[in-house]
Amino acid sequence: MSINRVIKKEMLIYKNKYPILALTGPRQSGKTTFLKNEFADYQYINMENPDFRNFAEKDPNAFLKQYDKYVILDEVQRVPFLFSYLQAKVDEDQIMGQYILSGSQNFQLLQNITQSLAGRVAIFKLFPFDLEEMKSANLLSNDYSVNLHKGFYPAIYDRDIPSKVFYSNYVQTYVERDLSELINIKDLKLFRNFIGLCAGRAGQLLNLSALANDCGISQPTAKSWLSVLESSFIIFQLQPYFVNFNKRITKTSKLYFYDTGLLSFLLKIKDSESVKISQHKGALFENFVVSEYVKLNYHQNLLRDIWFWKDAVGHEVDLIWQDDELLNLVEIKASETIMSDMFKGFEYFEKHAQNLVKSKTLVHTGLQNQKRTNGEVRSWIDIAKDKI
């Protein structure tokens, strides 16, 4: 199955502006398939192959002389000292789009890039399918809960793998094994419990001390484990928007998962119908919408700032993104019935925001779009219309 990935357009543009492109993202997000399909004129070298790895390790100059231009180096973090030779190579050759780097250990890949290739590389992030990609391939159900529960990882659709089977294997082979090795976790059961506790806090303000206490670990350990889950694109933190309304405002981030299929699996939600009656329904739908905005931001390479806002007395805007110095407000409601009081967060924020607000959008679980005086009502299925 071939799906047109949105990020392709931006990568083709910057291929002519940088000698190196780097593609990161979660494991199994489709990086290798995408690169092989869309950059078929490049040689593909997988550094997991012992022969290629040995060649690069023993004689890096000869390796780069043979694979001198228009080469994809996959899993290149396996040969970390090659990055210094790549720096010298591209500086000497001055060829745009000379190499494309990719890898599944994103922390190690990005660390090597920042140390050796600063200024020479354009970095892109490929996540599981976004709604626009799902629509273009006719993979999207009209029922939000079906998509939310199934998740967006390509293998689920490419190979028709039941989501429960996929996420069970994903957690065991990647989240538990690879990540625990990366930070040398001795108690795997404790780490598994920690991930489950994170899932239960999706969409909530992050209280690191409470999270550590509930898991029975120290606060520095909890911070370290969160960091590795973030660097591996399992979770992300949405930062608060700071504005002086002469009110005490929240300065704590919110915790989200990049993929709601994984989140549903961790919450032990068995099917899409269970999503609709789950106590986590509101948090799941909020996570679904927020993660979609984040994916669109990366796939379109817009580099927008995205925040939420909340004050001490409960006024809140679920998501804010900035465009030309103006703010776009998004409220997220797990309901098909739109009530007037759902806009009160917009009204309060706009009253104090001194003409900074450009748009107000309420995203809901239904399929209807409406223009209202106090904001636009948008179906979840049309989030991509924002083109953030």
GUPARO-872944 format. One line per field, with one value per residue (C-alpha): residue number from 0; residue in three letters; x, y, z. Coordinates in Angstrom, 2 decimals, padded with zeros to 5 digits, m for minus. Each point is the difference from the previous one (the first is absolute). Example, Ala and Ser with C-alpha at 12.3 -4.5 7.8 and 13.67 -1.06 7.14 Angstrom:
# GUPARO-872944
k c(0/1)
r c(ALA/SER)
u c(012.30/001.37)
v c(m004.50/003.44)
w c(007.80/m000.66)
//
This chain:
# GUPARO-872944
k c(0/1/2/3/4/5/6/7/8/9/10/11/12/13/14/15/16/17/18/19/20/21/22/23/24/25/26/27/28/29/30/31/32/33/34/35/36/37/38/39/40/41/42/43/44/45/46/47/48/49/50/51/52/53/54/55/56/57/58/59/60/61/62/63/64/65/66/67/68/69/70/71/72/73/74/75/76/77/78/79/80/81/82/83/84/85/86/87/88/89/90/91/92/93/94/95/96/97/98/99/100/101/102/103/104/105/106/107/108/109/110/111/112/113/114/115/116/117/118/119/120/121/122/123/124/125/126/127/128/129/130/131/132/133/134/135/136/137/138/139/140/141/142/143/144/145/146/147/148/149/150/151/152/153/154/155/156/157/158/159/160/161/162/163/164/165/166/167/168/169/170/171/172/173/174/175/176/177/178/179/180/181/182/183/184/185/186/187/188/189/190/191/192/193/194/195/196/197/198/199/200/201/202/203/204/205/206/207/208/209/210/211/212/213/214/215/216/217/218/219/220/221/222/223/224/225/226/227/228/229/230/231/232/233/234/235/236/237/238/239/240/241/242/243/244/245/246/247/248/249/250/251/252/253/254/255/256/257/258/259/260/261/262/263/264/265/266/267/268/269/270/271/272/273/274/275/276/277/278/279/280/281/282/283/284/285/286/287/288/289/290/291/292/293/294/295/296/297/298/299/300/301/302/303/304/305/306/307/308/309/310/311/312/313/314/315/316/317/318/319/320/321/322/323/324/325/326/327/328/329/330/331/332/333/334/335/336/337/338/339/340/341/342/343/344/345/346/347/348/349/350/351/352/353/354/355/356/357/358/359/360/361/362/363/364/365/366/367/368/369/370/371/372/373/374/375/376/377/378/379/380/381/382/383/384/385/386/387)
r c(MET/SER/ILE/ASN/ARG/VAL/ILE/LYS/LYS/GLU/MET/LEU/ILE/TYR/LYS/ASN/LYS/TYR/PRO/ILE/LEU/ALA/LEU/THR/GLY/PRO/ARG/GLN/SER/GLY/LYS/THR/THR/PHE/LEU/LYS/ASN/GLU/PHE/ALA/ASP/TYR/GLN/TYR/ILE/ASN/MET/GLU/ASN/PRO/ASP/PHE/ARG/ASN/PHE/ALA/GLU/LYS/ASP/PRO/ASN/ALA/PHE/LEU/LYS/GLN/TYR/ASP/LYS/TYR/VAL/ILE/LEU/ASP/GLU/VAL/GLN/ARG/VAL/PRO/PHE/LEU/PHE/SER/TYR/LEU/GLN/ALA/LYS/VAL/ASP/GLU/ASP/GLN/ILE/MET/GLY/GLN/TYR/ILE/LEU/SER/GLY/SER/GLN/ASN/PHE/GLN/LEU/LEU/GLN/ASN/ILE/THR/GLN/SER/LEU/ALA/GLY/ARG/VAL/ALA/ILE/PHE/LYS/LEU/PHE/PRO/PHE/ASP/LEU/GLU/GLU/MET/LYS/SER/ALA/ASN/LEU/LEU/SER/ASN/ASP/TYR/SER/VAL/ASN/LEU/HIS/LYS/GLY/PHE/TYR/PRO/ALA/ILE/TYR/ASP/ARG/ASP/ILE/PRO/SER/LYS/VAL/PHE/TYR/SER/ASN/TYR/VAL/GLN/THR/TYR/VAL/GLU/ARG/ASP/LEU/SER/GLU/LEU/ILE/ASN/ILE/LYS/ASP/LEU/LYS/LEU/PHE/ARG/ASN/PHE/ILE/GLY/LEU/CYS/ALA/GLY/ARG/ALA/GLY/GLN/LEU/LEU/ASN/LEU/SER/ALA/LEU/ALA/ASN/ASP/CYS/GLY/ILE/SER/GLN/PRO/THR/ALA/LYS/SER/TRP/LEU/SER/VAL/LEU/GLU/SER/SER/PHE/ILE/ILE/PHE/GLN/LEU/GLN/PRO/TYR/PHE/VAL/ASN/PHE/ASN/LYS/ARG/ILE/THR/LYS/THR/SER/LYS/LEU/TYR/PHE/TYR/ASP/THR/GLY/LEU/LEU/SER/PHE/LEU/LEU/LYS/ILE/LYS/ASP/SER/GLU/SER/VAL/LYS/ILE/SER/GLN/HIS/LYS/GLY/ALA/LEU/PHE/GLU/ASN/PHE/VAL/VAL/SER/GLU/TYR/VAL/LYS/LEU/ASN/TYR/HIS/GLN/ASN/LEU/LEU/ARG/ASP/ILE/TRP/PHE/TRP/LYS/ASP/ALA/VAL/GLY/HIS/GLU/VAL/ASP/LEU/ILE/TRP/GLN/ASP/ASP/GLU/LEU/LEU/ASN/LEU/VAL/GLU/ILE/LYS/ALA/SER/GLU/THR/ILE/MET/SER/ASP/MET/PHE/LYS/GLY/PHE/GLU/TYR/PHE/GLU/LYS/HIS/ALA/GLN/ASN/LEU/VAL/LYS/SER/LYS/THR/LEU/VAL/HIS/THR/GLY/LEU/GLN/ASN/GLN/LYS/ARG/THR/ASN/GLY/GLU/VAL/ARG/SER/TRP/ILE/ASP/ILE/ALA/LYS/ASP/LYS/ILE)
u c(000.00/001.45/m001.07/001.10/001.71/m000.52/003.61/001.27/m000.70/002.16/002.83/000.21/000.27/002.81/001.84/001.18/001.02/001.95/002.68/m001.62/m003.60/m000.80/m003.28/m000.91/m003.19/m001.43/001.06/m002.47/m001.27/000.90/003.34/001.78/m002.96/m000.47/003.67/000.25/m003.17/000.42/003.78/000.35/002.83/002.16/002.08/m001.39/002.51/m001.21/002.66/m001.65/001.62/003.27/001.85/m000.81/000.61/003.35/001.05/m000.93/001.70/003.25/000.46/m002.38/001.82/m000.26/m003.62/m000.95/002.06/m002.05/m003.31/000.85/m003.29/m003.76/000.10/m002.48/001.84/m002.58/000.69/003.10/000.18/001.51/003.27/000.24/003.52/m001.07/m001.68/003.34/001.06/m003.36/000.63/003.32/m001.49/m002.91/002.14/002.43/m002.53/m002.59/m002.78/m003.55/m002.08/003.13/m001.12/m003.23/000.44/m002.57/m000.12/m002.24/002.08/m000.93/001.84/003.31/m000.64/m000.83/002.86/002.48/m001.57/000.19/003.58/001.39/m002.37/m001.44/m000.88/000.35/m003.20/m003.76/m001.86/m003.48/m002.27/m002.29/m002.76/m002.70/m002.64/m001.78/m003.66/000.81/002.08/m002.69/m002.64/002.05/000.35/m003.65/001.01/m001.96/m003.18/m002.78/m000.14/002.70/000.19/000.98/003.01/000.91/000.01/001.65/002.82/002.00/003.11/000.46/000.52/m003.52/m001.32/002.76/m000.12/m003.51/001.29/m002.58/000.89/000.08/002.60/002.05/000.14/000.70/003.03/000.95/000.09/001.92/002.58/000.54/m001.35/001.12/003.08/001.66/m000.79/000.87/003.38/000.55/m000.25/000.98/m003.27/000.44/m003.64/m002.04/m003.23/000.48/000.63/m003.11/m002.00/001.46/m001.15/m003.48/m000.11/000.98/m002.90/m002.40/001.23/m000.38/m001.53/000.74/002.41/003.25/000.76/003.43/000.12/m003.39/000.92/003.24/m001.74/m002.76/002.62/002.26/003.04/002.02/m000.87/003.31/m000.72/m003.50/001.48/002.56/m002.64/m002.26/002.92/000.73/m003.71/000.00/003.22/m001.43/m003.22/m002.30/m001.20/000.30/m000.62/m002.16/001.29/m002.25/m000.45/001.19/m001.89/m000.51/m003.72/000.71/m001.03/001.97/000.52/001.06/003.70/m000.09/000.05/m002.62/000.85/m001.12/000.73/000.85/m002.27/m003.42/000.07/002.94/m001.70/m003.22/002.00/001.78/m003.35/m001.31/m002.89/m001.04/m001.86/m001.32/m003.41/001.74/001.64/m003.41/m000.91/003.46/000.74/002.96/m002.18/000.60/003.75/000.28/m001.80/002.01/003.21/m001.24/m000.57/003.12/002.26/m001.57/000.89/003.53/000.39/m001.30/002.45/002.96/m001.17/m000.60/003.31/m001.65/001.89/m002.92/m000.04/m002.86/m001.20/m002.96/m001.16/m001.56/m000.30/m000.34/m003.78/m000.74/m000.16/001.61/000.77/000.96/002.36/001.50/002.15/001.63/m000.15/001.61/000.01/m003.71/m001.50/m002.32/m002.04/m001.27/m002.46/m000.48/m003.27/m000.77/m003.62/m002.18/m002.32/001.36/m001.07/000.58/002.02/002.62/001.26/000.56/003.75/000.27/m002.07/002.08/003.33/m001.00/m001.30/003.47/002.19/000.03/m000.89/002.47/m002.60/m000.24/m002.34/m002.07/m000.77/m001.95/000.84/m002.60/m000.73/m002.78/000.26/m001.68/001.78/m001.70/000.78/m001.07/000.34/002.34/002.10/000.11/m001.23/002.24/m000.35/003.05/000.12/000.77/002.84/002.39/m001.94/001.92/003.22/001.73)
v c(000.00/003.36/003.11/003.49/001.37/003.72/000.57/m000.91/003.49/001.75/m002.52/000.46/003.76/m000.21/m002.70/002.87/002.21/m002.32/m002.62/m002.36/m000.76/m001.93/m001.83/m000.96/m001.13/m002.93/m003.51/m001.56/003.40/m000.91/001.79/m002.75/m000.72/003.70/000.60/m003.04/000.96/003.76/000.17/m003.01/001.71/m000.20/m003.02/m001.58/m001.20/m001.57/000.24/m002.86/m002.19/m001.25/000.22/003.69/000.78/m001.75/001.81/003.39/m000.75/m001.38/002.43/002.98/001.96/m002.87/m000.56/003.63/m000.05/m002.94/001.37/003.55/001.67/m000.46/m002.65/m000.90/m001.15/m001.76/m000.84/002.17/000.51/m003.50/001.53/003.19/001.08/000.02/003.36/001.82/m001.46/001.01/003.55/000.15/m001.73/002.38/003.06/m001.04/m001.12/002.78/m002.16/000.77/m003.03/m002.15/m002.23/m000.89/m001.33/m001.97/m002.13/m001.54/001.04/003.64/001.19/m001.37/001.20/003.56/000.11/m000.89/002.49/002.90/m000.85/m000.42/001.29/003.26/002.37/m002.71/m001.93/000.62/m002.14/m001.42/m002.08/m002.70/m001.21/m002.62/000.99/003.31/000.52/001.55/m003.05/m002.36/001.82/m000.08/m003.78/m000.59/m001.48/002.35/m001.13/002.56/m001.14/001.81/m002.78/m002.60/002.04/001.02/m003.58/m001.56/002.53/001.31/m002.16/m001.07/m003.72/m000.29/000.98/m001.32/m003.51/m000.02/m000.69/000.20/003.05/m001.97/m002.38/002.84/002.05/m003.02/m000.80/003.67/000.39/m003.24/000.34/003.74/001.95/m002.56/m001.57/002.78/002.86/m001.95/m000.84/003.63/001.16/m003.29/m000.72/m002.88/m000.47/m000.41/m000.50/003.38/001.67/m001.67/001.35/003.45/000.05/m001.09/002.82/002.46/m001.29/000.63/003.60/000.77/003.45/000.96/002.44/m001.82/m000.38/m001.64/m000.49/m001.77/m002.13/m001.09/m000.74/m002.05/m002.06/m000.40/001.61/003.14/003.27/000.08/m003.53/001.03/003.01/m002.22/m002.52/002.77/001.41/m003.26/m000.49/003.51/m000.42/m003.23/001.76/m002.00/002.99/003.77/002.90/002.94/003.18/002.72/003.35/002.83/003.28/002.64/000.23/001.08/m003.51/m002.92/m002.37/m003.61/m000.45/m003.80/m001.95/m002.54/m003.59/m001.60/m003.09/000.34/m002.93/m000.69/m003.65/m000.56/002.10/m002.05/m003.22/001.19/001.01/m003.52/001.30/m003.06/001.50/003.19/m000.26/m000.14/003.34/001.69/m001.24/000.14/002.31/001.07/001.04/003.74/m000.39/m002.43/002.33/002.98/m001.98/m001.05/003.60/001.51/m002.70/000.60/003.68/m000.93/m002.52/002.49/002.58/m002.35/m001.59/003.41/001.19/003.19/000.17/001.74/000.49/m001.95/000.50/m000.27/002.62/m000.33/002.28/m000.78/000.40/m002.40/002.14/m002.05/m000.28/m003.52/000.94/003.21/000.34/003.16/001.35/003.36/001.18/m000.78/m002.83/m002.78/m001.51/m003.59/m001.48/m003.79/m001.62/m003.74/000.69/000.28/002.45/003.55/002.15/003.74/m000.35/m002.00/003.34/001.64/m000.67/001.85/002.90/000.46/m000.30/002.34/002.61/000.22/m000.69/003.55/m000.79/m002.89/m002.61/m000.91/m003.02/m002.10/m003.63/m002.52/m003.58/m002.63/m003.70/000.58/000.45/003.41/003.33/003.26/003.71/001.58/003.51/m001.02/m002.45/m002.64/m003.51/m002.53/m003.76/m002.00/m001.38/003.47/000.99/000.04/002.95/002.24/m000.71/001.26)
w c(000.00/m001.05/001.87/m000.91/003.12/000.50/001.03/m003.48/m001.39/002.60/m000.24/m003.76/000.48/002.56/m001.92/m002.19/002.93/002.35/m000.67/002.53/000.92/003.17/000.59/003.55/001.69/001.93/m000.87/m002.46/m001.20/m003.60/m000.44/m001.96/m002.28/m000.68/m000.83/m002.28/m001.88/m000.27/m000.45/m002.29/m001.90/003.15/000.98/003.15/002.61/003.24/002.70/001.88/m002.66/001.55/m003.34/m000.53/003.67/000.03/m003.20/001.49/003.32/m001.44/m002.90/000.16/m002.70/m002.50/001.01/m000.74/m003.19/m001.27/001.26/m000.91/m000.93/000.00/002.71/002.74/003.14/002.15/003.67/m000.37/003.78/000.10/m001.27/002.09/m001.00/m003.68/000.64/000.24/m003.35/m001.48/001.15/m001.83/m003.05/m000.55/000.77/m002.72/m002.62/000.40/m001.47/001.13/000.96/000.08/002.89/001.79/003.54/001.94/003.11/002.62/003.01/m000.28/003.08/m001.26/m003.56/001.02/002.49/m002.73/m002.41/002.43/000.92/m003.52/m002.65/001.33/m002.83/m002.63/000.59/m000.26/002.54/m000.64/002.20/m001.40/002.30/m000.53/m002.57/000.49/m000.92/m003.37/m000.96/001.26/m002.03/m003.19/000.30/000.94/003.33/002.23/001.73/000.52/003.62/001.96/002.60/m002.63/m001.12/003.53/001.25/m003.04/m000.08/m002.92/m000.37/m003.65/000.70/001.39/m003.44/m002.26/001.43/001.46/003.51/002.81/002.04/003.26/m001.46/m001.50/003.20/002.18/m002.13/m000.26/003.77/000.57/m002.78/m000.05/002.96/002.56/m001.56/m001.98/002.35/003.12/m001.52/m000.94/003.62/001.65/001.79/002.40/001.02/m003.18/001.93/001.63/m003.36/m001.45/002.93/m000.57/m003.64/001.11/002.56/m002.75/m002.10/002.87/000.13/m003.73/m000.45/003.60/001.57/000.69/003.70/m000.03/003.76/000.09/m003.01/001.66/003.31/m001.65/m001.83/003.02/m001.60/000.65/m001.70/m001.95/m001.26/m001.10/m001.79/m001.75/m001.09/m001.30/m001.94/m001.79/m000.84/m001.47/m001.98/m001.45/m001.05/002.26/002.01/m000.18/002.33/m001.06/001.58/001.48/m001.69/002.24/m000.22/002.65/000.76/003.58/000.98/001.32/m002.93/m000.28/m000.74/m000.07/m003.27/m001.11/m000.91/m003.28/m002.12/m003.69/m000.90/001.49/m001.06/002.33/002.67/m000.29/000.25/003.15/001.51/m000.78/m002.12/m001.98/m002.98/m001.54/001.66/003.36/m000.80/000.03/003.48/001.54/002.90/m002.14/m002.98/000.41/000.52/m002.93/m002.39/001.19/m000.50/m003.45/m001.10/001.59/m001.46/m003.42/000.12/001.07/m002.84/m002.57/001.32/m000.53/m003.26/m001.56/001.53/001.22/003.32/001.71/003.74/001.59/003.58/002.35/002.50/003.44/002.99/003.70/000.09/m002.86/m003.14/m002.75/m003.73/m001.04/m002.82/m001.37/m003.09/m001.29/m003.54/m000.95/003.62/000.36/002.02/m001.19/002.81/m000.01/002.48/000.00/001.06/m000.05/m000.91/m003.11/001.74/000.03/002.96/000.31/003.21/m001.93/m001.37/003.37/m000.02/m003.31/001.29/003.13/m001.80/m002.83/002.43/001.57/m003.04/m001.42/m003.64/m000.25/m001.01/m003.70/000.10/002.40/m000.84/002.03/m001.07/000.86/m000.58/m002.54/m003.77/m000.32/m000.56/000.98/m000.02/003.26/001.35/002.80/m002.04/m002.69/000.78/m001.73/m000.35/001.06/m003.55/m001.38/002.32/m002.98/m001.45/002.39/m001.94/003.09)
//
